[in-house]
């Protein structure tokens, strides 16, 4: 009918007055940005934990593919790093700068068996220990990270939306800027 009069009907229906999202307050926008930051932090920590675990697995693979074994002496012992000194069968003394892999429960002056990569003698681990030692700490860090991240996100979203629903905070359509009269014209 409208085409008969020479006026084309718009392809998209004009939005109803109640269809537009409510304007966001500055506080809600700040809370949304904090939510995004918290989510990025949680994902970043998770990615780093996975990368560290994969690096430990790779080191074990390199040691296992060309393994040498000898006895070494613990020069210094710490929770995260222990320095060892050992002599390879070719008579060369090694003291890796990064220490020994899986250094827990070592004491200075202790003599231990070590496994090293013949291709890279500075890549060394305590004999009998491998990547399985890293599983529990990695899972613990992931669990604590998400045990803190998820409730924080939930509380922030709840504060931003004022309800139990988190849908509005992640709805991309609610972030589009609407220009008055923009939906009223036909292109």
Secondary structure, DSSP 4 states (H G I P E B T S, - for coil): -TTTTT-PPPSSPPPPTTTSPPPPPHHHHHHHHHHHHHHHHHHHHHHHHHHHHHHHHHHHHHHHHTEEEEEEEEEE--SS--EEEEE-TTS-EE--TT--BS-TT--TT-EEEEEEESSSTT-EEETT--THHHHHHHHHHHHHHHHHHHHHHHHHHHHHHSSS--GGGG-GGGGSPPPTTTTTS--
